[in-house]
């Protein structure tokens, strides 16, 4: 008690203790770029049910997020677009508990709405001179894309070296799926392979979609986990509970992702089936 306050107390003058507001809590969620729209909606929902909580997202390629976490980034939750990068974080002893698979996703090929390369079917991606943009192989969608191209090689109507021909046409390798979408949407490439969920209503106005049939598609698996370094472990668990709840699953599916268990029939899309 300082001298001035002591003087007031001795004089019988009541002294009000200032009320210091509690600092607002922050939840840091590191999530694959393909989850941007769905997770932003879920983050707002969590904030509404948790007064004083601020949910902050870091959306990027899963490989970038895993590296940041391993280097000590202040993340509470990690949501990866494949098991590979979640496993790398688990192996470093940085995950609290077991990761849970909460969603799946499908691949599609997209071309600009103007379609300058006159692509009419998936086979045309192998045509010499076609400018293809893919995510880098370290990025989950880049790995899945190469798997799908390999499955198409030698299929009916496709040459045995289809995947090699398509990869020979790649003019850019991106660090996340949103960059692939952007380059095709802006006409900087003739075609690209992305997740179905990335063809949002805003994007759909500028691209044409070609579905990749089930036997040749590579379905992405999304695991999520609380990190041991979490500064807000309870909010992290609450967010994961929301993501895996019926409400959260409905939000994810509305944004084009598939349920965690089993395969669902993809929404009808404009495009051509091979």
N, C-alpha and C positions, 0 to 999 in steps of 0.2 A: 504494500500500500504506500503510495507516494505521500509527501508531506501535505499537499493540497487536499487530497482525499481524506487523510487523517483529520485534518482541521474541520472539514465538513461533518465528519462523523461525530467528533467531539462536540461540535456545535448543535448536534441533533438534527442536522439537515439530511434528509434521505438521499442516498446516492444510488442511482440506477445503474446496474451492471449492463454494459452494452451487449446486445445480442449479436454474435458473430454467426452469420449464416453458414451452414455446412456446405462445403464445396460440392458441386454437382459431380456425380459419378460419370465416368466415361468407359464405354465398351469398345475395344478396338478389334474389328473383325477383318481378317485377311482372307479374301475370297477370290476365286477364279473369275476372270473378266466376264465369262459367259453368264455369271449369276447377277450381274449388275442390276438389272431392272427388278428382278424378283426379290433380291435381298434388300434393295432400297425400300421396297414396299413393306417387307417384314421388319426392317429396322424402325420405320415410322410406327408400326403397330406396337413394337416392344416399348418404344419411348412413351407411347400413350398409356400403356399399362404400368409403366415404371416412372412416375414423376421424378424429375431431377436427373434422369439418365440420358446421356447423349451417346448415340451409337455412331461410331466413325468407321468408315470402310476404306480399305486399301484394295482396290481391284486391279489385278494384273495377271500375267501368265503364272500358272501354278509353280513353275520352276523358279521364277523370280521371287515369289512369296516364300517358298521353302528356303531359299538362300538367305533372304532377309531375316527370317525367323532364326535360322541357324547362326546368324551373325549377331543375334541379340535384339532384334527389333521388338518393340513393346506390343506384342500381339496377345490377345486373349483367346481368340478363336481362329482356327485355320480350316477353310473349306477348299478342298482341292478338286480339280476336274479329272483326276485319275488317282489310282492307288499308288503309283510309282512315287510321286512326290510326297504323298502323305507318309508312305513307308520310310522315306529318307529322313523325315522329321521324327518319326517313331524310333528309328534306329539310333538317333542322336539322344534319345532319352528325354525328349522335350514335350511329349504328349501325356496328359493326365487321363488315364483310363483308356478304354478301347474306342477307336474311331467308329462312327456309325455311318453307313451308307444311307444317304437321304434322297438321292435323285439319280436319274440317268438321262442321257441325251442322245440324239441321233445326228448323223451327218447329212448334209445336203450340199449340192453344188449350186453356186449362184453366178449369174452373169448380169452385166448392166442391162437395164430395161431396154436401152437402144440396141443392145446385142451387136456391136460392130463386127465381131468375128463370125457372125452368122452361125452360132452354135445351136444345133437343134436337138442334140442328144448327147449323152455322156461320152460316147465314142469320140465325139469331135474334140474333146480335150486333148487327144493325142495328135491332132493335126499339126504338122510342122508350122511354126510361126505363131501359134496361139500363145498369148501372154497369160501365164497362170501365176497366181499368187497363193502361197500356202503359209501356214505357220511353220516355224522352225521345228525340227524333229524333237527337240527338247521340250517343246510346248505340247501339252496333252492333245490338243486338236490336231497338231502337226503329226504326231505319232499315229493317232487314229486315222487321219487322212491317208497316210502311206499304207497302213494296214488295209484300208478299203480298196485302194488302187491295186494292191497286190492280189486281193481276192477277185477283182474284176479281170485281171490279166488271164487270158485264156478262156474266159467265160464265153458263152454263145454270143457271137457278134463282136467279140473283142480279140485283138491280136495277143499272142503269147507275151509279147513285150510291152503290153499296154502301159503298165506302171512306169517302165523306163522311159517310154515316149512322153508321157505326161510330165514326169519329173524333169525331162530335158527341156520342157517348155517353161519351167518355173523361172520367173524373172525377179522374184523378191520373196524372202522368207521373213515372216513377221514374228514379233515377240509375244503376241497375244491375238486371240480370235477377232477382237474388235477392230484391230488394224487391218486384218484381211477383209472384213466387211467394208470398212471405210474405203479401201483402195478399189474394190470392185464397184461400190456404190458411186464413187466419183469418176468411174471410167478409166482409172489408171491401170486396170488389168482387164483381160477379156473374161476371166473366170476365176473362181476361188472355191475352196471347200471350207465350210463353217458348220456350226451347230444349228439345228433347226430352230432352237430358241432365239438365236441371234437375228433371225429374220422377223424383227418386231414390226408392228404396223407402220412405224415411221420409215423403216428400211424397205419394207415390201413395196412401197410406191416407186422405188428406184431400181429394183432388181427383179430378175426372173429366176424361179427356183426349179432345179432338177432333182427329183428325189433319187436317192440311191437305194435300190431294192434291199429288203431284209437279208437275203442270203449273203450279200456282199458288204453290208453296212457294218461299221464298228461302233457298238453302243458304248458311250462313255459312262463311267461310274464315278459318282461324286461322294467321297467320304468327308466327314466333318468331325472336329475334335476340340476339346478344351486344352489349352497349353499349360504346362507346369509353371511357366513364368507369368501366368495371368494375374494382372493386378485387380481384376474384378471377376473372380472365378464364379461367383453366384450368378451374376448377370450373364456370363458366358454360358452357364448351364441352362439358364432361362431362355436364352436365344436359341440354343440347340433344341430345347424342348418345343419351342414355337415352330422351328423349321420342320421338325419331325411330326408335329401334331396334324390332325386332319385339316385344321385351318391353314397351317403352313404348306402342307402338301397341295391344297387347293390353289394357293397363290402360285406355287412353283409350276403347277400344271397349266394354269392360266397364262403363264409366261412361256409356255412351250416345252417345259421339261417333262420327262416321263416319271412315273412313280418309282420309288426305290426298289420295289419288288416286282419282278415280271416285266414283260414288255407290253406296251400299250399301242394301239393303232394310232399312227401319227395323224395329226390334223390334215385334212385335204389341203394340198398346196398347188399353186399354179406351177406347171412345169411338165416335163415329158419323162416318162418312165422308159428305161432301156428295154 
